[in-house]
Amino acid sequence: MPTSTVHLIAAARPNFMKVAPLYHALKKEPWCQVKLVHTGQHYDPNMSDAIFRDLGLPDPDFHLGVGSGSHAEQTGGVMIAYEKICLNSDRPDWIIVVGDVNSTAACAMVGTKLLIPVAHLEAGLRSGDRRMPEEINRLVTDAIADLLWTPSPDADENLRREGVPEFRIERVGNIMMDSYELMRSQIAAANAPAAHGVTPGNYGVVTLHRPSNVDDKATLNLLADQLKQAAAKIPLVFAVHPRTRKRLAEFGLLADLERAPGLKLVEPVSYIPFMSLVSSAKLAITDSGGLQEETTYLDIPCLTLRENTERPITVSEGTNRLVEPKNLLENIEKVLAGKWPHGRRPEQWDGKAAQRIVASLRRRTGN
Ligand code: UD1
């Protein structure tokens, strides 16, 4: 008979690969009744449903259907809808939030105000850049959550520096690698490069969606221009996020990019085919957080188009480097010349994070 009900909150694409291994692990525990709550922050079939299917996740127990909006609308919408569930239909014993999206901070606030313990998975990451909406979500969530599960020592240090007491911090490692290991054979069998007409080992993968890169016309124009030139050196598969597609169209850049030789624009790709693409790529060009980690795990050069990263271990130990748009080409040439440094896998990025999290939660719930 389960003694603890746990809500696991899923909201947006980068959450799903963090939620899935933990969901599967908690499902096996007799003391735990785990329920999946989808806030609906991401709702397109290829941003949500397909990834749920790939990761073996069932339909959510609760779907809040909040959708897009301004930051306040989205955060407020999630809070209102999730509070109703906790008050009226299903008050859990614990709430687990993951990552740094608006729904993460929203559900953490709902839980702590109702005196329901909240655990944050992927706690302690800091870019130090408060212009980034995710940084605000990280600060808010870590300030109020009862239990902070961190992926790496730098995250522990950030929390200590902010005065978080030791008993709230537990290092569990990086759960993204659990998803990769769970799906490894399916990823290996997917053969996504062929489906996109590229040869394993001879193409780059591109993703871009940060407001700082795509919402400003001059910046996006520069990036589009660099990508066109880069595609003349090595074929690029660019999985275009809905936000980015909208901006490219709005700024009149889309048609030109679609015609550029060597550059293939595709819709967002689900987890298994995407990891199949990444694992055979020569390099990745991105502003994603997760891809910085996955490329470090796979020892693939990652050119991150950002001024800072909340994942510095991917630079100090891995294959990730921060690159200015104007230097993109010269960095690609470095990769093609075989001059990109190799990295190593950080400690506890081993596919066993979910096990450690289950053990931690079991202790904390007294089961
Ligand atoms: C959100 C997260 C970001 C994460 C990213 C991954 C926050 C603050 N940001 O950013 O941390 O890296 O998800 O994708 O939580 N849209 C669709 N279909 C969808 C989802 C969005 O068309 O399924 C469009 C909407 O028009 C929306 C825009 O994309 O306005 C941006 O979506 P939103 O959820 O606001 O933020 P993301 O940029 O996806």
Residues whose N, C-alpha, C, O or C-beta is under 5 A from the ligand:
A	BS01	UD1	A12 R13 P14 Q41 H42 Y43 D44 M47 S68 G69 D100 V101 N102 P133 E134 H209 P242 R243
